[in-house]
Amino acid sequence: MQLDIDEILEYLPHRYPFLLLDRVDEVVPGERIVGRKNVSANEPYLQGHFPGNPIVPGVLIVEALAQLCCILALKTRGRTSKQGILHYLAGVDDARFKRPVRPGDVLELHAKILSERRQLMRFDCQALVDGELACSVKLMCVERKAARLIDERATVDPNAELGENVSVGPWTIIGPDVVIGDDCEIGPHVVLRGPTVLGRNNKIYQYSTVGEGSPAFAYKGEPTTLTIGDNNIIREGVTIHRGLATDRSRTVIGNDNLFMAYVHIGHDCVLGDRIVMANNASVAGHVTVGDEAVLSGYVGVPQFRSIGAYSFVSAMSLVTKDVPAYVAVDGNPAGAVGLNGERLRRLGLDDSVKKALQDAYNTVYRRGLTLKEALEELREQAAAIPEVGNFVESMERSEHGIIRARRRQ
């Protein structure tokens, strides 16, 4: 098995001027590897290492052998550096240098595995020129998960803060005042602006713009903020804006949410946990979305509206009023069509609680009462059953009125 330079780059994170392998001539996983390094007079280190008598530094011969060992270790374990696995040089023993290496020489590099134990591998290595031994050494390498995996084509501002095991794809731009927690995966062509803070284990897909300033006329470039929690999945083309100084100055997103392709979340929104927003669903500025709400594809929510916890908004719906907790709505303009039965089932509520919620829904939507009358009638039940309390509270908080029952055609 042979590897050309393009294949070598798949296994090694090193790049010019510190990539010291030109070709792998043979590799037998679990046993041995043979490669080569062509020494040129243009090598940058030769300009200052004995001018007039250029000699390859011995430590760089050892480094070339170590890079060869890394490829053998990765091949042996069926891995590549793109999987976030690196091998660090952990030990150098019995190094001997037998002859100088000069421009024009071809270093023939050999390594074989002496032992393997957990993350550690020991290698017996030799470097030859024209069949003559130039260097012999025993090396030890240790496997570690990479602290950062930043593609060389990405642009990351030095004032950004990236946690451990953060990967950044090509052509992504990360600006100053961006903080990214551990184990986040930022895909290609992503734009991250700040001040923005991401928690742990978030995944952002290609072409998303997260933390950009609001396009609203009221936004004048103030350093407003965006805060995103842990374990969120932000799919292709999602846009999430920071806040406005004229409102709360921050956009807040919780944990474990799924935002599918081309979702838009406007400035000063507050979203809870475990929310699903399907393709092209959009919430304008100042919108609040409660835990585990589902907004189906192409849903539109104007400014200052509230979507209650555990609610469901059907595809293509336009939400013009607040949606109470647990309620399912549909239509343009959207109207209430019942409780979110699927969510109630998944919550595993007792039948008595489900019945209480259904009775509460009927009191609000089917008995012809005013909202004030319905809430007054439900007050005692709301104090006794937390789920009914959530339903009532979501309506009491409403500042723009709740969605009423959908008219039958």
Secondary structure, DSSP 4 states (H G I P E B T S, - for coil): --B-HHHHHHH----TTS----EEEEEETTTEEEEEEE--TT-GGGGTSSTTS----HHHHHHHHHHHHHHHHHHHHT--GGGTEEEEEEEEEEEEE-S---TT-EEEEEEEEEEEETTEEEEEEEEEETTEEEEEEEEEEEEEE-SEEE-TT-EE-TT-EE-TTEEE-TT-EE-TTEEE-TT-EE-TT-EE-SSEEE-SS-EE-TT-EEEEPP-STT--S---EEEE-SS-EE-TT-EEE---TTTTSEEEE-SS-EE-TT-EE-TT-EE-SS-EE-TT-EE-TT-EE-TT-EE-TT-EE-TT-EE-TT-EE-TT-B--SBBPTTEEEEETTEEEEEE-HHHHHHHT--HHHHHHHHHHHHHHHTS---HHHHHHHHHHHHHH-HHHHHHHHHHHT-SS-B--BPPP-
